[in-house]
Amino acid sequence: MKKILFLFALIVCSAAVQNAMAQKKVIHQLRIYEIFDNNKAAFHKRFEEHAQRIMKNYGFHIVAMWESKSDKKTEFVYLLEWTDIPTLQDSWAKFMKDEEWKEIKRQTGKLHGQLVGEIQDRILTATPYSPVQGVDEMQEQH
């Protein structure tokens, strides 16, 4: 009898966890920056020491960061997680207007030259069969 009750409790808990995960809807944003081999160390230092810290002040949640290299270019790629599109837009607007960030960009540009080339920005919409759940409203906006 104890085994049956334990099994039943396990099934109920599993269903509750799956339901909670299904209800947690998030938006993922993929950012891809072209960076330059001659000053990529300065870029990485600026992002690690300054950008991340300032972004955190505005509610940015960085999930992961990568560097990608092809025969044509080097890219810095990172994935952000947001609760909704208005929060994403508001946070980016505040970050770009941040006086400390603007000064850091000015100073590092003066010391090291242009650190970022082309920037790609993508909102990722989860497919219905993805283990990561997306937000339905995103499909309406794109």
C-alpha positions in Angstrom: 0.0 0.0 0.0 2.9 2.4 0.8 4.4 1.7 -2.6 1.1 2.6 -4.3 0.7 5.8 -2.3 4.4 6.7 -3.0 3.8 6.0 -6.7 0.6 8.1 -6.8 2.4 11.0 -5.0 5.3 10.8 -7.5 2.8 10.9 -10.5 1.0 13.9 -9.0 4.2 15.8 -8.3 5.5 15.0 -11.8 2.3 16.3 -13.3 2.5 19.5 -11.2 6.1 20.2 -12.2 5.2 19.7 -15.9 2.2 22.0 -15.6 4.3 24.7 -13.9 7.0 24.4 -16.6 4.4 24.7 -19.3 3.0 27.8 -17.7 6.4 29.5 -17.5 6.5 31.3 -20.8 9.7 33.1 -21.7 11.1 35.0 -24.6 14.6 34.3 -25.8 16.6 36.9 -27.6 19.7 35.9 -29.5 22.4 38.6 -30.0 25.3 38.1 -32.4 28.1 40.7 -32.5 30.9 40.6 -35.1 34.1 41.2 -33.2 37.6 41.7 -34.4 40.6 39.4 -33.7 43.0 42.3 -33.2 41.0 43.7 -30.2 38.7 40.9 -29.1 40.4 40.7 -25.7 39.3 44.3 -25.1 35.8 43.5 -26.2 35.5 40.5 -23.9 37.0 42.5 -21.0 34.5 45.3 -21.6 31.5 42.9 -21.8 32.6 40.8 -18.7 33.5 43.7 -16.5 31.0 46.4 -17.5 28.2 45.4 -19.9 27.0 42.4 -17.8 27.0 44.4 -14.6 25.1 47.3 -16.1 22.7 45.1 -18.0 21.9 43.3 -14.7 20.8 46.7 -13.3 18.1 46.8 -16.0 16.8 43.2 -15.6 18.8 41.5 -18.3 19.1 37.7 -17.7 21.9 36.3 -19.8 21.5 32.6 -20.2 24.7 31.7 -22.0 27.6 33.3 -24.1 29.7 31.8 -26.8 32.4 32.8 -29.3 32.0 31.5 -32.9 34.7 31.6 -35.5 34.5 31.0 -39.2 37.0 31.6 -41.9 35.3 35.0 -42.6 34.7 36.4 -39.1 34.6 36.0 -35.3 31.4 36.5 -33.5 30.3 36.9 -29.9 26.9 35.2 -29.4 24.7 35.4 -26.3 21.3 34.3 -25.3 19.0 36.4 -23.1 15.8 35.4 -21.4 12.9 37.8 -20.9 9.4 37.6 -19.4 7.8 39.6 -22.3 8.4 41.9 -25.2 7.7 45.2 -23.4 10.2 44.3 -20.7 12.8 43.5 -23.4 12.2 46.8 -25.2 12.2 48.9 -22.0 15.3 47.3 -20.6 17.3 47.7 -23.9 16.2 51.4 -24.1 17.3 52.1 -20.6 20.6 50.2 -21.1 21.4 52.1 -24.3 20.7 55.5 -22.5 22.8 54.6 -19.5 25.4 57.3 -19.0 28.1 55.0 -17.5 27.7 52.6 -20.4 28.0 55.4 -23.0 31.2 56.6 -21.3 32.7 53.1 -21.1 32.0 52.6 -24.8 33.5 56.0 -25.6 36.7 55.3 -23.5 37.2 51.7 -24.8 36.7 52.9 -28.4 39.2 55.6 -27.9 41.8 53.1 -26.5 41.1 50.1 -28.7 39.2 51.3 -31.8 35.9 49.8 -32.9 35.1 46.7 -30.9 31.9 45.6 -32.5 31.0 45.4 -36.2 27.7 44.1 -37.4 25.0 43.3 -34.8 22.3 40.8 -35.3 19.3 40.7 -33.0 16.8 37.8 -33.1 13.7 37.0 -31.1 13.4 33.3 -30.9 10.0 31.7 -30.9 9.8 28.2 -29.6 8.2 25.6 -31.7 5.2 23.7 -30.2 7.4 20.6 -29.8 10.4 22.4 -28.3 11.4 21.5 -24.7 11.6 25.3 -24.1 8.1 26.9 -24.2 7.7 30.1 -26.1 5.1 32.9 -25.9 2.1 32.9 -28.2 2.0 36.7 -28.4 5.4 36.7 -30.1 4.0 35.1 -33.2 1.4 37.9 -33.4 4.2 40.5 -33.3 6.3 39.0 -36.1 
